[in-house]
Amino acid sequence: MAGSPTARRRRLAIELKKLREDNNLTCTQVGKELDWSSSKVNRMETGQGRVQPSDVDALCRFYGTSDELRDLLKSLAKESKTKGWWHAHGDAVPAWFSVYVGLEQAASVLRSYQGEFVPGLLQTPEYASHLSRAWVDHTAEEIQRMVDVRMRRQELLTGENAPDVWAVVHQSALMHVVGNRQVMAGQLERMLEMAELRNVTIQVLPFDAGAYPTTGPFTVLGFPEQEDPDMVYREGLTDSVYLEDPTDVSLYTKAFDHLMALALSPQRSVLLIKRVLEEHP
C-alpha cells in the first residue's frame, strides 16, 4: 500500500489478525507460545504503536506462513515505521488526528458529511485560520502551522491517484459567516472551483430537506486494495473515533447514501452556492 505509513500499519494489523484467526488461536494462546503478553499481540493486531519486523518474523514462523508472505509482512512493518509529511508539523497535528491524515493520504474514496462548517479539504487558508482561532488559545505561529497542514492535505485532491471525494454540506455551512463576508466570499468561490475538479463532487443539503440520519459530521474512507476494508471517521473536540466493524460502516454508508438522496443535485448545489455568493459582496 503506497503513500502512507499509517495505512501500511493498518494493513499489517489486518493481516496479522487474519493469520491468528485462520489458525483458530486467541491472543492469549499466541502470547503464551511466544512468551509475550496477550496485550502485545492485541496491540499488533489493532495497529497501536509500531511493530518490529523481528516480531512479525516470529509470528509468521509460528503460524507457518510462506517465505513470500513473511517477507511481505516484514516489509510492511519496516515501511510503517517511516514518518509521513505531517509528522514534521509537530503538535499542529495532534496524535489522534495524525492517524486520520495518514489514512486520508492512502484512501481512494472519501465520502464526507459536514453540517456546520465547510469540510477541511475544501477550505481556504483564511477560512481555516478563523476556525483555528475559535478553538482554545493558540499563538499566531501555532495557527499558521495548523493552516499549513490543512492546505498541504488538499494537495491530494490534484495529485497522482487523487481520491474520489464526495462531500455533502449542509446549507447552514454556506450561510454561517466565518471571519467576515469577504472571507466567506472567498470560501464559496473556492468551493465552486473545487466542484469543477473531475474527482470532487459537492452536494448541498438544503434547509427544507427534512429529517436525516446523522448525529454529526463523519467521513467514510474507502481504500484501493480489496483487503483494506472501508472505515468511518468521526472527530470530536479533543479526540476521534474510528469505526471498522462492518455493521457500523454499513450503517454510516447507508446514512451517507440517504444524505445524498436528500441533498440537491451537484448542478443545483453549484447554483445555490453561486446564489449565496451573491449575498456576500
Backbone as CSV, one residue per row, in Angstrom:
resi,resn,N_x,N_y,N_z,CA_x,CA_y,CA_z,C_x,C_y,C_z
1,MET,0.860,-1.195,0.000,0.000,0.000,0.000,0.887,1.231,0.000
2,ALA,0.855,1.966,-1.060,1.767,3.093,-1.222,1.234,4.351,-0.573
3,GLY,2.182,5.245,-0.192,1.818,6.599,0.166,1.641,6.908,1.633
4,SER,1.368,5.933,2.489,1.078,6.266,3.870,1.543,5.180,4.822
5,PRO,2.472,5.511,5.737,2.888,4.532,6.736,1.737,4.115,7.646
6,THR,0.807,5.042,7.884,-0.351,4.710,8.717,-1.188,3.617,8.066
7,ALA,-1.406,3.739,6.769,-2.194,2.742,6.053,-1.475,1.396,5.999
8,ARG,-0.153,1.432,5.866,0.607,0.176,5.852,0.519,-0.508,7.206
9,ARG,0.539,0.295,8.282,0.400,-0.267,9.627,-0.975,-0.925,9.790
10,ARG,-1.993,-0.284,9.221,-3.338,-0.855,9.305,-3.417,-2.164,8.527
11,ARG,-2.817,-2.190,7.319,-2.831,-3.419,6.523,-2.117,-4.540,7.272
12,LEU,-0.979,-4.223,7.885,-0.227,-5.220,8.641,-1.074,-5.778,9.781
13,ALA,-1.761,-4.886,10.494,-2.601,-5.322,11.611,-3.708,-6.262,11.130
14,ILE,-4.314,-5.928,10.000,-5.380,-6.754,9.442,-4.863,-8.140,9.091
15,GLU,-3.689,-8.193,8.462,-3.116,-9.477,8.039,-2.724,-10.331,9.238
16,LEU,-2.165,-9.715,10.278,-1.757,-10.474,11.458,-2.974,-11.052,12.190
17,LYS,-4.032,-10.271,12.266,-5.245,-10.779,12.914,-5.839,-11.927,12.114
18,LYS,-5.824,-11.796,10.796,-6.355,-12.852,9.934,-5.566,-14.145,10.102
19,LEU,-4.248,-14.033,10.201,-3.418,-15.225,10.383,-3.767,-15.938,11.688
20,ARG,-3.935,-15.181,12.753,-4.271,-15.795,14.037,-5.636,-16.473,13.982
21,GLU,-6.613,-15.777,13.396,-7.954,-16.349,13.324,-7.991,-17.574,12.418
22,ASP,-7.196,-17.559,11.338,-7.130,-18.735,10.458,-6.565,-19.951,11.173
23,ASN,-5.758,-19.687,12.208,-5.175,-20.780,12.996,-6.004,-21.112,14.233
24,ASN,-7.178,-20.462,14.343,-8.099,-20.720,15.465,-7.431,-20.549,16.825
25,LEU,-6.698,-19.460,16.970,-5.992,-19.193,18.217,-6.462,-17.865,18.805
26,THR,-6.343,-17.736,20.105,-6.644,-16.477,20.775,-5.356,-15.698,20.977
27,CYS,-5.489,-14.417,21.306,-4.301,-13.603,21.579,-3.528,-14.178,22.770
28,THR,-4.251,-14.673,23.742,-3.612,-15.254,24.919,-2.795,-16.487,24.544
29,GLN,-3.346,-17.335,23.692,-2.630,-18.543,23.284,-1.366,-18.209,22.503
30,VAL,-1.472,-17.237,21.592,-0.301,-16.839,20.803,0.761,-16.226,21.714
31,GLY,0.328,-15.365,22.627,1.268,-14.737,23.543,1.992,-15.752,24.404
32,LYS,1.266,-16.763,24.858,1.875,-17.789,25.704,2.943,-18.560,24.942
33,GLU,2.675,-18.894,23.684,3.623,-19.663,22.881,4.893,-18.862,22.574
34,LEU,4.747,-17.542,22.430,5.892,-16.707,22.072,6.481,-15.968,23.267
35,ASP,5.953,-16.264,24.441,6.404,-15.620,25.671,6.157,-14.120,25.631
36,TRP,4.999,-13.750,25.067,4.569,-12.360,25.029,3.298,-12.228,25.872
37,SER,2.936,-10.998,26.170,1.641,-10.770,26.810,0.559,-10.779,25.736
38,SER,-0.647,-11.126,26.136,-1.755,-11.109,25.174,-2.024,-9.692,24.683
39,SER,-1.734,-8.688,25.546,-1.959,-7.299,25.152,-1.011,-6.887,24.035
40,LYS,0.200,-7.441,24.017,1.141,-7.138,22.934,0.602,-7.656,21.609
41,VAL,0.089,-8.875,21.617,-0.486,-9.453,20.404,-1.667,-8.611,19.941
42,ASN,-2.490,-8.204,20.895,-3.671,-7.395,20.551,-3.261,-6.048,19.964
43,ARG,-2.235,-5.418,20.533,-1.776,-4.125,20.016,-1.277,-4.261,18.582
44,MET,-0.587,-5.359,18.299,-0.086,-5.575,16.944,-1.237,-5.757,15.957
45,GLU,-2.334,-6.338,16.420,-3.471,-6.612,15.541,-4.426,-5.432,15.422
46,THR,-4.224,-4.427,16.235,-5.086,-3.248,16.169,-4.320,-2.017,15.683
47,GLY,-3.054,-2.208,15.317,-2.270,-1.118,14.764,-1.880,-0.057,15.769
48,GLN,-1.841,-0.422,17.043,-1.476,0.542,18.080,0.034,0.506,18.292
49,GLY,0.692,1.543,17.869,2.137,1.593,18.007,2.838,0.896,16.843
50,ARG,4.139,0.991,16.851,4.924,0.410,15.782,5.238,-1.055,16.068
51,VAL,5.263,-1.837,15.021,5.521,-3.267,15.134,6.917,-3.548,14.594
52,GLN,7.709,-4.269,15.365,9.068,-4.589,14.942,9.059,-5.710,13.909
53,PRO,9.877,-5.597,12.865,9.976,-6.673,11.874,10.344,-8.008,12.500
54,SER,11.159,-7.962,13.563,11.551,-9.210,14.228,10.349,-9.898,14.871
55,ASP,9.412,-9.111,15.400,8.200,-9.694,15.985,7.313,-10.290,14.897
56,VAL,7.241,-9.596,13.760,6.469,-10.124,12.636,7.080,-11.433,12.158
57,ASP,8.395,-11.486,12.105,9.089,-12.709,11.691,8.747,-13.859,12.633
58,ALA,8.758,-13.578,13.934,8.444,-14.619,14.920,7.012,-15.115,14.758
59,LEU,6.084,-14.202,14.532,4.688,-14.593,14.352,4.508,-15.448,13.098
60,CYS,5.120,-15.018,12.003,4.968,-15.750,10.746,5.547,-17.153,10.843
61,ARG,6.670,-17.285,11.518,7.264,-18.615,11.686,6.378,-19.490,12.572
62,PHE,5.776,-18.852,13.581,4.876,-19.605,14.453,3.631,-20.063,13.697
63,TYR,3.100,-19.189,12.837,1.918,-19.540,12.057,2.246,-20.422,10.857
64,GLY,3.524,-20.525,10.519,3.914,-21.379,9.403,3.570,-20.786,8.049
65,THR,3.736,-19.467,7.901,3.415,-18.824,6.625,4.503,-19.117,5.589
66,SER,4.206,-18.790,4.360,5.197,-18.940,3.294,6.273,-17.873,3.448
67,ASP,7.435,-18.119,2.840,8.518,-17.136,2.898,8.082,-15.821,2.249
68,GLU,7.313,-15.936,1.162,6.872,-14.743,0.454,5.991,-13.866,1.335
69,LEU,5.030,-14.491,2.038,4.143,-13.718,2.904,4.918,-13.139,4.073
70,ARG,5.829,-13.909,4.628,6.634,-13.410,5.748,7.446,-12.184,5.326
71,ASP,8.057,-12.255,4.158,8.843,-11.121,3.669,7.961,-9.900,3.422
72,LEU,6.757,-10.129,2.885,5.836,-9.027,2.631,5.436,-8.336,3.921
73,LEU,5.080,-9.119,4.946,4.631,-8.545,6.209,5.781,-7.852,6.943
74,LYS,6.975,-8.398,6.852,8.137,-7.740,7.448,8.411,-6.409,6.745
75,SER,8.207,-6.396,5.435,8.385,-5.163,4.681,7.369,-4.113,5.109
76,LEU,6.129,-4.546,5.329,5.100,-3.618,5.798,5.476,-3.044,7.162
77,ALA,6.036,-3.901,8.030,6.439,-3.443,9.354,7.537,-2.387,9.254
78,LYS,8.497,-2.604,8.353,9.579,-1.635,8.171,9.045,-0.318,7.621
79,GLU,8.192,-0.420,6.597,7.674,0.781,5.950,6.733,1.560,6.864
80,SER,6.051,0.864,7.761,5.114,1.539,8.653,5.840,2.375,9.705
81,LYS,7.149,2.187,9.836,7.933,2.938,10.815,8.417,4.273,10.256
82,THR,8.250,4.462,8.941,8.652,5.740,8.355,7.675,6.835,8.778
83,LYS,8.078,8.067,8.660,7.226,9.192,9.062,6.593,9.849,7.846
84,GLY,5.328,10.201,7.955,4.648,10.918,6.894,4.996,12.405,6.959
85,TRP,4.640,13.154,5.921,4.981,14.585,5.887,4.373,15.346,7.058
86,TRP,3.221,14.863,7.551,2.510,15.585,8.604,3.239,15.542,9.936
87,HIS,4.131,14.560,10.132,4.858,14.478,11.401,5.814,15.653,11.577
88,ALA,6.234,16.251,10.475,7.162,17.384,10.555,6.499,18.628,11.130
89,HIS,5.158,18.625,11.227,4.431,19.790,11.729,4.180,19.713,13.233
90,GLY,4.735,18.705,13.883,4.649,18.607,15.337,3.237,18.566,15.863
91,ASP,2.984,19.321,16.962,1.676,19.275,17.606,0.600,20.023,16.836
92,ALA,0.938,20.549,15.655,-0.105,21.118,14.797,-1.015,20.004,14.290
93,VAL,-0.512,18.776,14.355,-1.310,17.589,14.021,-1.350,16.718,15.268
94,PRO,-2.407,16.822,16.087,-2.498,16.003,17.302,-2.397,14.517,16.976
95,ALA,-1.929,13.736,17.945,-1.742,12.306,17.718,-3.020,11.632,17.239
96,TRP,-4.162,12.034,17.817,-5.422,11.384,17.439,-5.848,11.747,16.015
97,PHE,-5.370,12.897,15.509,-5.715,13.285,14.146,-4.659,12.804,13.150
98,SER,-3.461,12.571,13.640,-2.379,12.088,12.774,-2.757,10.782,12.096
99,VAL,-3.450,9.922,12.821,-3.884,8.649,12.247,-4.796,8.899,11.049
100,TYR,-5.734,9.829,11.220,-6.660,10.114,10.118,-5.934,10.666,8.899
101,VAL,-5.011,11.598,9.115,-4.285,12.188,7.984,-3.561,11.096,7.202
102,GLY,-2.964,10.148,7.921,-2.272,9.059,7.250,-3.203,8.196,6.429
103,LEU,-4.373,7.905,6.962,-5.358,7.099,6.235,-5.941,7.880,5.061
104,GLU,-6.156,9.167,5.267,-6.695,10.020,4.209,-5.763,10.031,3.003
105,GLN,-4.464,10.033,3.260,-3.485,10.054,2.179,-3.527,8.780,1.335
106,ALA,-3.981,7.676,1.933,-3.999,6.394,1.223,-5.365,6.054,0.644
107,ALA,-6.396,6.807,1.006,-7.761,6.481,0.584,-7.961,6.727,-0.909
108,SER,-8.819,5.924,-1.487,-9.197,6.121,-2.891,-10.568,6.775,-2.992
109,VAL,-11.345,6.704,-1.897,-12.681,7.300,-1.854,-12.878,7.958,-0.494
110,LEU,-13.362,9.195,-0.506,-13.682,9.915,0.729,-15.100,10.452,0.606
111,ARG,-15.993,9.959,1.464,-17.372,10.434,1.479,-17.598,11.161,2.798
112,SER,-17.827,12.460,2.721,-17.845,13.273,3.930,-19.127,14.064,4.074
113,TYR,-19.663,14.085,5.302,-20.812,14.940,5.613,-20.378,15.968,6.646
114,GLN,-20.726,17.225,6.414,-20.419,18.298,7.354,-21.639,19.205,7.482
115,GLY,-22.054,19.423,8.715,-23.272,20.192,8.924,-23.072,21.636,9.330
116,GLU,-21.914,21.965,9.939,-21.727,23.311,10.465,-20.720,24.143,9.684
117,PHE,-19.675,23.497,9.202,-18.615,24.225,8.521,-18.263,23.541,7.203
118,VAL,-17.532,24.240,6.390,-17.059,23.683,5.124,-16.003,22.627,5.441
119,PRO,-16.023,21.477,4.800,-15.037,20.420,5.052,-13.607,20.917,4.865
120,GLY,-12.688,20.387,5.658,-11.308,20.831,5.637,-10.655,20.790,4.271
121,LEU,-10.946,19.770,3.480,-10.328,19.640,2.164,-10.804,20.700,1.176
122,LEU,-11.842,21.444,1.539,-12.384,22.470,0.640,-12.167,23.888,1.163
123,GLN,-11.487,24.020,2.288,-11.350,25.328,2.930,-10.243,26.185,2.312
124,THR,-10.435,27.496,2.391,-9.378,28.438,2.024,-8.493,28.670,3.251
125,PRO,-7.274,29.181,3.069,-6.413,29.471,4.222,-7.064,30.454,5.199
126,GLU,-7.757,31.454,4.666,-8.380,32.462,5.532,-9.499,31.846,6.378
127,TYR,-10.320,31.046,5.751,-11.416,30.394,6.459,-10.853,29.461,7.524
128,ALA,-9.854,28.664,7.154,-9.242,27.728,8.089,-8.596,28.461,9.258
129,SER,-7.997,29.611,8.985,-7.346,30.382,10.035,-8.351,30.862,11.072
130,HIS,-9.490,31.363,10.613,-10.515,31.842,11.553,-11.087,30.692,12.376
131,LEU,-11.250,29.536,11.770,-11.730,28.384,12.526,-10.721,27.981,13.595
132,SER,-9.446,28.008,13.255,-8.402,27.613,14.209,-8.358,28.568,15.400
133,ARG,-8.611,29.831,15.165,-8.610,30.810,16.249,-9.777,30.599,17.205
134,ALA,-10.815,29.962,16.731,-12.022,29.802,17.544,-11.905,28.664,18.545
135,TRP,-10.837,27.852,18.452,-10.674,26.735,19.378,-10.156,27.271,20.718
136,VAL,-9.173,26.612,21.296,-8.563,27.117,22.525,-7.529,28.162,22.123
137,ASP,-6.853,28.735,23.129,-5.866,29.768,22.834,-4.695,29.191,22.043
138,HIS,-4.426,29.790,20.885,-3.292,29.395,20.058,-2.481,30.637,19.727
139,THR,-1.182,30.474,19.629,-0.351,31.574,19.184,-0.512,31.721,17.674
140,ALA,-0.075,32.856,17.159,-0.161,33.087,15.716,0.634,32.031,14.959
141,GLU,1.765,31.629,15.524,2.594,30.611,14.878,1.880,29.257,14.841
142,GLU,1.230,28.904,15.952,0.511,27.629,16.011,-0.642,27.609,15.014
143,ILE,-1.357,28.718,14.919,-2.470,28.809,13.970,-1.967,28.658,12.541
144,GLN,-0.851,29.305,12.229,-0.307,29.211,10.873,0.099,27.781,10.545
145,ARG,0.677,27.081,11.518,1.077,25.691,11.270,-0.146,24.808,11.045
146,MET,-1.211,25.068,11.780,-2.441,24.306,11.593,-3.024,24.537,10.205
147,VAL,-2.986,25.786,9.765,-3.489,26.116,8.428,-2.606,25.487,7.360
148,ASP,-1.289,25.521,7.578,-0.363,24.921,6.612,-0.650,23.434,6.422
149,VAL,-0.948,22.750,7.517,-1.265,21.312,7.432,-2.531,21.102,6.614
150,ARG,-3.530,21.933,6.873,-4.794,21.780,6.141,-4.596,22.018,4.648
151,MET,-3.793,23.009,4.308,-3.538,23.283,2.897,-2.716,22.159,2.262
152,ARG,-1.785,21.601,3.012,-0.977,20.506,2.490,-1.854,19.281,2.238
153,ARG,-2.817,19.060,3.112,-3.731,17.925,2.916,-4.472,18.047,1.591
154,GLN,-4.799,19.268,1.207,-5.583,19.486,-0.005,-4.834,19.111,-1.276
155,GLU,-3.521,18.981,-1.192,-2.732,18.629,-2.372,-3.119,17.271,-2.941
156,LEU,-3.662,16.407,-2.095,-4.032,15.069,-2.579,-5.179,15.138,-3.586
157,LEU,-5.944,16.227,-3.581,-7.084,16.348,-4.491,-6.652,16.484,-5.948
158,THR,-5.463,17.008,-6.161,-4.991,17.217,-7.530,-3.721,16.438,-7.827
159,GLY,-3.309,15.581,-6.909,-2.101,14.806,-7.108,-2.353,13.536,-7.900
160,GLU,-1.297,12.771,-8.068,-1.425,11.491,-8.764,-2.259,10.543,-7.913
161,ASN,-3.113,9.766,-8.556,-4.021,8.846,-7.851,-4.907,9.596,-6.851
162,ALA,-5.388,10.767,-7.251,-6.258,11.557,-6.379,-7.514,10.772,-6.024
163,PRO,-7.964,10.846,-4.779,-9.156,10.113,-4.371,-10.429,10.714,-4.950
164,ASP,-11.464,9.904,-4.988,-12.791,10.368,-5.381,-13.436,10.967,-4.133
165,VAL,-13.638,12.270,-4.132,-14.167,12.960,-2.952,-15.617,13.371,-3.200
166,TRP,-16.483,12.968,-2.284,-17.905,13.316,-2.381,-18.300,13.964,-1.061
167,ALA,-18.609,15.247,-1.105,-18.933,15.981,0.117,-20.381,16.448,0.112
168,VAL,-21.097,16.125,1.178,-22.441,16.650,1.399,-22.321,17.698,2.504
169,VAL,-22.664,18.925,2.177,-22.512,20.041,3.112,-23.875,20.662,3.371
170,HIS,-24.213,20.846,4.631,-25.498,21.446,4.963,-25.511,22.910,4.551
171,GLN,-26.664,23.392,4.137,-26.795,24.776,3.687,-26.364,25.766,4.758
172,SER,-26.536,25.400,6.013,-26.164,26.310,7.096,-24.676,26.628,7.081
173,ALA,-23.846,25.682,6.578,-22.406,25.942,6.500,-22.106,27.047,5.499
174,LEU,-22.946,27.194,4.491,-22.761,28.248,3.494,-23.199,29.600,4.040
175,MET,-24.207,29.575,4.895,-24.774,30.813,5.425,-24.028,31.315,6.658
176,HIS,-23.360,30.395,7.345,-22.659,30.726,8.582,-21.405,31.539,8.244
177,VAL,-21.391,32.802,8.636,-20.266,33.677,8.317,-19.104,33.400,9.259
178,VAL,-18.020,32.881,8.715,-16.791,32.648,9.471,-15.806,33.745,9.083
179,GLY,-15.325,34.492,10.079,-14.437,35.621,9.789,-15.256,36.844,9.438
180,ASN,-15.468,37.055,8.163,-16.299,38.155,7.695,-16.838,37.789,6.313
181,ARG,-17.597,38.686,5.724,-18.220,38.362,4.437,-17.193,38.204,3.323
182,GLN,-16.097,38.907,3.426,-15.044,38.760,2.418,-14.424,37.364,2.488
183,VAL,-14.195,36.900,3.703,-13.658,35.547,3.890,-14.630,34.519,3.337
184,MET,-15.921,34.732,3.618,-16.927,33.778,3.143,-17.047,33.801,1.630
185,ALA,-16.920,34.972,1.039,-16.990,35.055,-0.416,-15.852,34.258,-1.035
186,GLY,-14.660,34.409,-0.471,-13.523,33.648,-0.977,-13.718,32.160,-0.784
187,GLN,-14.336,31.785,0.345,-14.572,30.372,0.624,-15.580,29.770,-0.349
188,LEU,-16.627,30.490,-0.630,-17.630,29.987,-1.568,-17.060,29.877,-2.980
189,GLU,-16.210,30.815,-3.342,-15.555,30.740,-4.647,-14.655,29.519,-4.725
190,ARG,-13.962,29.215,-3.625,-13.110,28.032,-3.598,-13.946,26.762,-3.780
191,MET,-15.100,26.699,-3.159,-15.965,25.527,-3.309,-16.387,25.350,-4.772
192,LEU,-16.679,26.466,-5.421,-17.067,26.389,-6.833,-15.896,25.897,-7.690
193,GLU,-14.692,26.326,-7.355,-13.504,25.866,-8.074,-13.292,24.374,-7.855
194,MET,-13.431,23.943,-6.624,-13.236,22.536,-6.291,-14.272,21.661,-6.993
195,ALA,-15.495,22.178,-7.111,-16.574,21.402,-7.735,-16.301,21.132,-9.207
196,GLU,-15.382,21.877,-9.789,-15.044,21.674,-11.190,-14.037,20.542,-11.395
197,LEU,-13.389,20.118,-10.307,-12.442,19.007,-10.416,-13.205,17.729,-10.741
198,ARG,-12.654,16.915,-11.594,-13.344,15.695,-12.036,-13.556,14.703,-10.893
199,ASN,-12.707,14.766,-9.862,-12.791,13.797,-8.769,-13.482,14.348,-7.523
200,VAL,-14.043,15.568,-7.629,-14.710,16.178,-6.472,-16.168,16.470,-6.804
201,THR,-17.052,15.993,-5.947,-18.485,16.255,-6.094,-18.990,16.901,-4.809
202,ILE,-19.703,18.002,-4.949,-20.255,18.704,-3.786,-21.771,18.766,-3.913
203,GLN,-22.446,18.347,-2.856,-23.899,18.472,-2.788,-24.265,19.263,-1.540
204,VAL,-25.258,20.120,-1.667,-25.723,20.913,-0.535,-27.027,20.323,-0.014
205,LEU,-27.065,20.071,1.286,-28.287,19.594,1.927,-29.099,20.824,2.331
206,PRO,-30.230,21.098,1.678,-30.969,22.347,1.915,-31.731,22.350,3.242
207,PHE,-32.092,23.533,3.659,-32.828,23.681,4.911,-34.125,22.886,4.906
208,ASP,-34.758,22.746,3.751,-36.055,22.073,3.688,-35.939,20.580,3.382
209,ALA,-34.780,19.996,3.662,-34.575,18.573,3.373,-35.329,17.671,4.339
210,GLY,-35.763,18.232,5.462,-36.474,17.410,6.434,-35.507,16.656,7.341
211,ALA,-36.004,15.606,7.987,-35.172,14.816,8.904,-34.169,13.985,8.117
212,TYR,-33.002,13.784,8.715,-31.983,12.975,8.047,-31.153,12.237,9.102
213,PRO,-30.534,11.121,8.720,-29.875,10.230,9.679,-28.419,10.580,9.968
214,THR,-28.191,11.498,10.890,-26.818,11.780,11.304,-26.812,12.426,12.675
215,THR,-25.744,12.218,13.401,-25.572,12.838,14.719,-24.363,13.761,14.711
216,GLY,-23.880,14.112,13.534,-22.726,14.983,13.429,-21.905,14.653,12.201
217,PRO,-20.844,15.411,11.962,-20.016,15.182,10.780,-19.303,13.833,10.839
218,PHE,-19.101,13.236,9.673,-18.373,11.968,9.599,-17.823,11.792,8.197
219,THR,-16.855,10.903,8.068,-16.256,10.585,6.782,-16.129,9.075,6.646
220,VAL,-16.558,8.564,5.507,-16.373,7.147,5.189,-15.184,7.061,4.239
221,LEU,-14.170,6.308,4.633,-12.966,6.169,3.825,-12.936,4.813,3.143
222,GLY,-12.678,4.823,1.839,-12.519,3.590,1.084,-11.100,3.521,0.558
223,PHE,-10.565,2.307,0.415,-9.175,2.130,0.022,-9.072,1.305,-1.255
224,PRO,-7.993,1.497,-1.999,-7.871,0.843,-3.312,-7.722,-0.663,-3.261
225,GLU,-7.155,-1.192,-2.175,-6.942,-2.626,-2.076,-8.158,-3.301,-1.444
226,GLN,-8.600,-4.391,-2.048,-9.775,-5.097,-1.548,-9.563,-5.605,-0.125
227,GLU,-8.307,-5.884,0.223,-8.009,-6.401,1.558,-8.149,-5.343,2.647
228,ASP,-8.241,-4.081,2.241,-8.365,-2.997,3.208,-9.816,-2.531,3.283
229,PRO,-10.568,-2.968,4.282,-11.992,-2.613,4.354,-12.223,-1.131,4.620
230,ASP,-13.408,-0.659,4.231,-13.792,0.728,4.487,-13.815,0.982,5.989
231,MET,-13.698,2.251,6.348,-13.807,2.617,7.756,-14.478,3.978,7.862
232,VAL,-14.927,4.310,9.073,-15.613,5.574,9.333,-14.811,6.380,10.343
233,TYR,-14.711,7.669,10.094,-14.002,8.577,10.995,-14.964,9.633,11.515
234,ARG,-14.971,9.803,12.830,-15.761,10.857,13.472,-14.847,11.636,14.394
235,GLU,-14.885,12.954,14.279,-13.967,13.798,15.040,-14.687,14.569,16.127
236,GLY,-14.049,14.596,17.320,-14.560,15.384,18.423,-13.653,16.570,18.680
237,LEU,-13.845,17.238,19.799,-13.049,18.421,20.118,-11.626,18.054,20.512
238,THR,-11.485,16.927,21.255,-10.159,16.539,21.743,-9.763,15.122,21.360
239,ASP,-10.610,14.438,20.619,-10.273,13.074,20.237,-11.056,12.693,18.990
240,SER,-10.964,11.454,18.601,-11.666,10.997,17.408,-12.053,9.540,17.585
241,VAL,-12.979,9.089,16.747,-13.446,7.700,16.790,-13.270,7.100,15.400
242,TYR,-12.684,5.916,15.366,-12.517,5.177,14.121,-13.355,3.916,14.210
243,LEU,-14.298,3.770,13.297,-15.198,2.619,13.296,-14.843,1.706,12.133
244,GLU,-14.562,0.441,12.441,-14.185,-0.510,11.406,-15.095,-1.732,11.363
245,ASP,-15.948,-1.878,12.368,-16.868,-3.004,12.362,-17.776,-2.908,11.133
246,PRO,-17.903,-3.979,10.355,-18.704,-3.939,9.123,-20.121,-3.424,9.331
247,THR,-20.714,-3.747,10.480,-22.077,-3.292,10.757,-22.116,-1.774,10.891
248,ASP,-21.142,-1.214,11.612,-21.081,0.240,11.785,-20.826,0.937,10.446
249,VAL,-19.868,0.407,9.699,-19.524,1.019,8.414,-20.720,0.983,7.470
250,SER,-21.438,-0.132,7.476,-22.618,-0.265,6.617,-23.681,0.762,7.000
251,LEU,-23.857,0.977,8.295,-24.856,1.932,8.769,-24.518,3.352,8.302
252,TYR,-23.260,3.732,8.436,-22.852,5.073,8.023,-22.881,5.219,6.507
253,THR,-22.552,4.158,5.799,-22.611,4.206,4.339,-24.047,4.425,3.880
254,LYS,-24.987,3.726,4.502,-26.397,3.910,4.171,-26.867,5.322,4.537
255,ALA,-26.375,5.822,5.682,-26.735,7.179,6.097,-26.241,8.198,5.063
256,PHE,-25.017,7.987,4.566,-24.490,8.914,3.573,-25.289,8.825,2.273
257,ASP,-25.664,7.615,1.875,-26.493,7.454,0.674,-27.816,8.200,0.832
258,HIS,-28.366,8.143,2.050,-29.619,8.840,2.341,-29.415,10.357,2.228
259,LEU,-28.297,10.841,2.759,-27.997,12.272,2.695,-27.843,12.732,1.245
260,MET,-27.184,11.920,0.426,-27.029,12.265,-0.988,-28.384,12.363,-1.675
261,ALA,-29.286,11.443,-1.306,-30.613,11.433,-1.930,-31.425,12.664,-1.532
262,LEU,-31.236,13.144,-0.297,-31.978,14.307,0.182,-31.367,15.619,-0.293
263,ALA,-30.078,15.600,-0.583,-29.380,16.822,-0.978,-29.728,17.237,-2.399
264,LEU,-29.427,18.493,-2.710,-29.608,18.973,-4.072,-28.614,18.262,-4.988
265,SER,-28.936,18.163,-6.234,-28.019,17.557,-7.191,-26.743,18.403,-7.244
266,PRO,-25.641,17.842,-7.726,-24.409,18.640,-7.830,-24.618,19.925,-8.631
267,GLN,-25.397,19.847,-9.704,-25.630,21.026,-10.528,-26.434,22.084,-9.773
268,ARG,-27.502,21.663,-9.102,-28.320,22.612,-8.344,-27.565,23.129,-7.124
269,SER,-26.674,22.315,-6.592,-25.860,22.743,-5.456,-24.945,23.890,-5.861
270,VAL,-24.343,23.778,-7.041,-23.484,24.845,-7.553,-24.286,26.133,-7.718
271,LEU,-25.494,26.014,-8.222,-26.337,27.195,-8.397,-26.660,27.847,-7.061
272,LEU,-26.902,27.026,-6.039,-27.199,27.570,-4.719,-25.974,28.266,-4.140
273,ILE,-24.800,27.657,-4.300,-23.573,28.282,-3.802,-23.367,29.630,-4.489
274,LYS,-23.611,29.679,-5.790,-23.475,30.937,-6.525,-24.462,31.980,-6.009
275,ARG,-25.676,31.521,-5.682,-26.693,32.461,-5.192,-26.294,33.014,-3.824
276,VAL,-25.769,32.149,-2.973,-25.325,32.606,-1.653,-24.132,33.552,-1.809
277,LEU,-23.257,33.242,-2.762,-22.086,34.082,-3.015,-22.490,35.506,-3.361
278,GLU,-23.565,35.642,-4.113,-24.041,36.968,-4.486,-24.448,37.781,-3.280
279,GLU,-24.740,37.082,-2.170,-25.153,37.772,-0.948,-23.947,38.143,-0.081
280,HIS,-22.745,37.782,-0.542,-21.513,38.093,0.199,-20.634,38.997,-0.658
281,PRO,-21.064,40.224,-0.894,-20.300,41.147,-1.766,-18.956,41.510,-1.142
